Amino acid sequence: MTVDHVARQAAERPDATAVVHDGRVVSYPEFHRDIRKVMGALRALGLARGNSVAVGTDDLYLHWLLLLASEGLGIGAGSFLASEGEIGTRLRASVDLVIAEPHFPATGSRRRQMITPDWTRGVLALAPAGEKVASTAPEDPVRLLRTSGTLGPPKQVMVLRRMHEALMAEGIACFGLNPRSRYLQSMPLVVRAAYDFGSGCLRMGGTLVLESRMDTLAAIGVHDATHAIYLPAQLNAAVEGLAADFVKPRELTILCFGADVPRALHEKATRRLATAVCDLYGTVEVGAVSVAWGDDGEGLGTLWPGSEAQVVDEQDRALPPGKVGHIGVKTPWMCERYLEDPAATRRHFRDGWFYPGDVGLARADRKLKVLGRADDLINIGGQKFQPAALEAWLVNREVAGDVGVCSLPNQDGVEELCIAVSGVRHDDQALNDRIQGAFQQTGRFHIARLDSIPRSPNGKLQRQRLKEEVERVLRSR
């Protein structure tokens, strides 16, 4: 487990830097001592192996200590944000203890430990109590995660130790993590990949960079980061905002997920910012499934070692390679059910496979192409379109920084195409001209300018919210 690897690094490389937190350098021995102190504090709160906690704090260093200490004790830990409000109620109601700062919502909490400056100082002032891991059993809980809500209301899954360890082994190899790695945490810890990537970096003796004083792009330069995570829309905005005299980092791998990375964006990013851009396909339930390190023109990703994909028809019958149908995936690190939701478990976990609701095709050479979501199809006058494909087309042609496509009924009840854009540098006429040629076959369309396209923390476009926002904008005209 990660705590054991931190202890090993502390013993073998006592001068190595484990964490840089807002400029403060923390060595591996100091980091290991702090983890042990927090493990002792969690025990003092009555927590033991098999329990669960929900963590809410803006202090990134303390957040990591709480998660790693929980992992070491065999406690499942989930994270939530202050801005989530009622969305996190189910998480807080399901755990044995909520540990959070006063401004984080408390709805649903059965028991709460308030994080105050005095409590934090008291914990970190303790002498390390010689805390050891409680267990290394494969079925120990590690991470309590929530889905993005793509498949309906957010659901919860528990990542067990055997799942986490299997994903760590492949992730470290895939992303080339090593003692020289400097991973900049650019996503909140509610996102599965943020914790997984950081854990992998620490296991290999790299440095975890936590920075709240500046934006991600500035932090990459200041801290000489070698790895970071961006959503595609964030990456596009970052590249578009680069100054003419920006000096490209010597070595930077960017992980993207949540939506396709269009060819034009990949080319711009690798030319001006990154050494490599990885386009990852996966879900909270099954983790990483496939990866593409560049746009081959066909939108194909390569399955990770150990992962499997099949495509089935409406009756769950396997289709031949290259045929389009419903995607089913299976990985060694996948969860096996939703917590306290047997109906959703039966719908999406079937015969050892997980069906995320995506459509696509699988080839015999372990290539996978995701075309979009089965339930996202837009029907305009009898013609059916995948909004994800339209969105990728628009982003590729630099129509806007981020794009969302949906349909809304007009006054006669006929569905019409709606294109939501944010980060637009064109006037209305120029914007309309850029879009016009691509959508002649769809008939009339409407453009709605939004401050931002509604997305979940892990980058999934929230299509119901998108429709509501677009309808609000169009009605206000």
Buried (B, 14 or more C-beta within 10 A) or exposed (E): BBBEBBBBBBEEBEEBBBBBBBEEEBBBBBBBBBBBBBBBBBBEBEBEEBBBBBBBBBBBBBBBBBBBBBBBBBBBBBBBBBEBEEBBBBBBEBBBBBBBBEEBBEEBBEEBBEBEEEBBEEBBEBEEEEBEBBBEEEEBBBBBBBBBBBBEEBBBBBBBBBBBBBBBBBBBEBBBBEEEBBBBBBBBBBBBBBBBBBBBBBBBBBBBBBBEEEEBBEBBBBBBBBBBBBBBBBBBBBBBEBEEEEEBBEBBBBBBBBBBBBBBBBBBBBEEBBEBBBBBBBBBBBBBBBBBBBBEEEBBBBBBEBBBBBBBEEEBEEBEEEEBBBBBBBBBBBBBBBBEBEEBBEBBBEEEBBBBBBBBBBBEEBBBBBBBBBEBEBEBEEEEBBBBBBBBBBBBBBBBBBBBBBBBEEEEEEBBBBBBBBBBEBEEEEBEEBBEEBBEEBEEBBBBBBEEBBBBBBBBBBBEBBBEBBBEBBEEE
